[in-house]
């Protein structure tokens, strides 16, 4: 599967949370329904919700792992190149100071 952009990932997570919320509401509303069909429908819906929750948790865990790996990589770079990191920080600070000073 191709990598999703941050906006696409955020949208996917928000939509999945909404689907889960809507499904939970549907179960609550359908709790008064009777019959074997209604019971089967509720069980299937609960199963799908559980699967969706697991996929969302897996997605979030994967994203957190990638963020931790990126932070670790940045930390390693700074420790291996302290003066270069200080120079980049100073340059960025100078650039931002100049941009803010123009206003």
Contact map, one row per residue, 1 for C-alpha under 8 A:
1110000000000000000000000000000000000000000000000000000000000000000000000000000000000000000000000000000
1111000000000000000000000000000000000000000000000000000000000000000000000000000000000000000000000000000
1111100000000000000000000000000000000000000000000000000000000000000000000000000000000000000000000000000
0111110110000000000000000000000000000000000000000000000000000000000000000000000000000000000000000000000
0011111110000000000000000000000000000000000000000000000000000000000000000000000000000000000000000000000
0001111111000000000000000000000000000000000000000000000000000000000000000000000000000000000000000000000
0000111111100000000000000000000000000000000000000000000000000000000000000000000000000000000000000000000
0001111111110000000000000000000000000000000000000000000000000000000000000000000000000000000000000000000
0001111111111000000000000000000000000000000000000000000000000000000000000000000000000000000000000000000
0000011111111100000000000000000000000000000000000000000000000000000000000000000000000000000000000000000
0000001111111110000000000000000000000000000000000000000000000000000000000000000000000000000000000000000
0000000111111111000000000000000000000000000000000000000000000000000000000000000000000000000000000000000
0000000011111111100000000000000000000000000000000000000100000000000000000000000000000000000000000000000
0000000001111111110000000000000000000000000000000000000000000000000000000000000000000000000000000000000
0000000000111111111000000000000000000000000000000000000000000000000000000000000000000000000000000000000
0000000000011111111100000000000000000000000000000001000100000000000000000000000000000000000000000000000
0000000000001111111110000000000000000000000000000000000000000000000000000000000000000000000000000000000
0000000000000111111111000000000000000000000000000000000000000000000000000000000000000000000000000000000
0000000000000011111111100000000000000000000000000000000000000000000000000000000000000000000000000000000
0000000000000001111111110000000000000000000000001001100000000000000000000000000000000000000000000000000
0000000000000000111111111000000000000000000000000000000000000000000000000000000000000000000000000000000
0000000000000000011111111100000000000000000000000000000000000000000000000000000000000000000000000000000
0000000000000000001111111110000000000000000010001000000000000000000000000000000000000000000000000000000
0000000000000000000111111111000000000000000000000000000000000000000000000000000000000000000000000000000
0000000000000000000011111111100000000000000000000000000000000000000000000000000000000000000000000000000
0000000000000000000001111111110000000000000000000000000000000000000000000000000000000000000000000000000
0000000000000000000000111111111000000000010011000000000000000000000000000000000000000000000000000000000
0000000000000000000000011111111000000000000000000000000000000000000000000000000000000000000000000000000
0000000000000000000000001111111100000000000000000000000000000000000000000000000000000000000000000000000
0000000000000000000000000111111110000100010000000000000000000000000000000000000000000000000000000000000
0000000000000000000000000011111111000000000000000000000000000000000000000000000000000000000000000000000
0000000000000000000000000000111111000000000000000000000000000000000000000000000000000000000000000000000
0000000000000000000000000000011111100100000000000000000000000000000000000000000000000000000000000000000
0000000000000000000000000000001111111110000000000000000000000000000000000000000000000000000000000000000
0000000000000000000000000000000011111110000000000000000000000000000000000000000000000000000000000000000
0000000000000000000000000000000001111111000000000000000000000000000000000000000000000000000000000000000
0000000000000000000000000000000001111111100000000000000000000000000000000000000000000000000000000000000
0000000000000000000000000000010011111111110000000000000000000000000000000000000000000000000000000000000
0000000000000000000000000000000001111111111000000000000000000000000000000000000000000000000000000000000
0000000000000000000000000000000000011111111100000000000000000000000000000000000000000000000000000000000
0000000000000000000000000000000000001111111110000000000000000000000000000000000000000000000000000000000
0000000000000000000000000010010000000111111111000000000000000000000000000000000000000000000000000000000
0000000000000000000000000000000000000011111111100000000000000000000000000000000000000000000000000000000
0000000000000000000000000000000000000001111111110000000000000000000000000000000000000000000000000000000
0000000000000000000000100010000000000000111111111000000000000000000000000000000000000000000000000000000
0000000000000000000000000010000000000000011111111100000000000000000000000000000000000000000000000000000
0000000000000000000000000000000000000000001111111110000000000000000000000000000000000000000000000000000
0000000000000000000000000000000000000000000111111111000000000000000000000000000000000000000000000000000
0000000000000000000100100000000000000000000011111111100000000000000000000000000000000000000000000000000
0000000000000000000000000000000000000000000001111111110000000000000000000000000000000000000000000000000
0000000000000000000000000000000000000000000000111111111000000000000000000000000000000000000000000000000
0000000000000001000100000000000000000000000000011111111100000000000000000000000000000000000000000000000
0000000000000000000100000000000000000000000000001111111110000000000000000000000000000000000000000000000
0000000000000000000000000000000000000000000000000111111111000000000000000000000000000000000000000000000
0000000000000000000000000000000000000000000000000011111111100000000000000000000000000000000000000000000
0000000000001001000000000000000000000000000000000001111111110000000000000000000000000000000000000000000
0000000000000000000000000000000000000000000000000000111111111000000000000000000000000000000000000000000
0000000000000000000000000000000000000000000000000000011111111100000000000000000000000000000000000000000
0000000000000000000000000000000000000000000000000000001111111110000000000000000000000000000000000000000
0000000000000000000000000000000000000000000000000000000111111111000000000000000000000000000000000000000
0000000000000000000000000000000000000000000000000000000011111111100000000000000000000000000000000000000
0000000000000000000000000000000000000000000000000000000001111111110000000000000000000000000000000000000
0000000000000000000000000000000000000000000000000000000000111111111000000000000000000000000000000000000
0000000000000000000000000000000000000000000000000000000000011111111100000000000000000000000000000000000
0000000000000000000000000000000000000000000000000000000000001111111110000000000000000000000000000000000
0000000000000000000000000000000000000000000000000000000000000111111111000000000000000000000000000000000
0000000000000000000000000000000000000000000000000000000000000011111111100000000000000000000000000000000
0000000000000000000000000000000000000000000000000000000000000001111111110000000000000000000000000000000
0000000000000000000000000000000000000000000000000000000000000000111111111000000000000000000000000000000
0000000000000000000000000000000000000000000000000000000000000000011111111100000000000000000000000000000
0000000000000000000000000000000000000000000000000000000000000000001111111110000000000000000000000000000
0000000000000000000000000000000000000000000000000000000000000000000111111111000000000000000000000000000
0000000000000000000000000000000000000000000000000000000000000000000011111111100000000000000000000000000
0000000000000000000000000000000000000000000000000000000000000000000001111111110000000000000000000000000
0000000000000000000000000000000000000000000000000000000000000000000000111111111000000000000000000000000
0000000000000000000000000000000000000000000000000000000000000000000000011111111100000000000000000000000
0000000000000000000000000000000000000000000000000000000000000000000000001111111111000000000000000000000
0000000000000000000000000000000000000000000000000000000000000000000000000111111111001000000000000000000
0000000000000000000000000000000000000000000000000000000000000000000000000011111111000000000000000000000
0000000000000000000000000000000000000000000000000000000000000000000000000001111111000000000000000000000
0000000000000000000000000000000000000000000000000000000000000000000000000000111111111000000000000000000
0000000000000000000000000000000000000000000000000000000000000000000000000000111111111100000000000000000
0000000000000000000000000000000000000000000000000000000000000000000000000000000011111110000000000000000
0000000000000000000000000000000000000000000000000000000000000000000000000000000011111111000000000000000
0000000000000000000000000000000000000000000000000000000000000000000000000000010011111111100000000000000
0000000000000000000000000000000000000000000000000000000000000000000000000000000001111111110000000000000
0000000000000000000000000000000000000000000000000000000000000000000000000000000000111111111000000000000
0000000000000000000000000000000000000000000000000000000000000000000000000000000000011111111100000000000
0000000000000000000000000000000000000000000000000000000000000000000000000000000000001111111110000000000
0000000000000000000000000000000000000000000000000000000000000000000000000000000000000111111111000000000
0000000000000000000000000000000000000000000000000000000000000000000000000000000000000011111111100000000
0000000000000000000000000000000000000000000000000000000000000000000000000000000000000001111111110000000
0000000000000000000000000000000000000000000000000000000000000000000000000000000000000000111111111000000
0000000000000000000000000000000000000000000000000000000000000000000000000000000000000000011111111100000
0000000000000000000000000000000000000000000000000000000000000000000000000000000000000000001111111110000
0000000000000000000000000000000000000000000000000000000000000000000000000000000000000000000111111111000
0000000000000000000000000000000000000000000000000000000000000000000000000000000000000000000011111111100
0000000000000000000000000000000000000000000000000000000000000000000000000000000000000000000001111111110
0000000000000000000000000000000000000000000000000000000000000000000000000000000000000000000000111111111
0000000000000000000000000000000000000000000000000000000000000000000000000000000000000000000000011111111
0000000000000000000000000000000000000000000000000000000000000000000000000000000000000000000000001111111
0000000000000000000000000000000000000000000000000000000000000000000000000000000000000000000000000111111
0000000000000000000000000000000000000000000000000000000000000000000000000000000000000000000000000011111
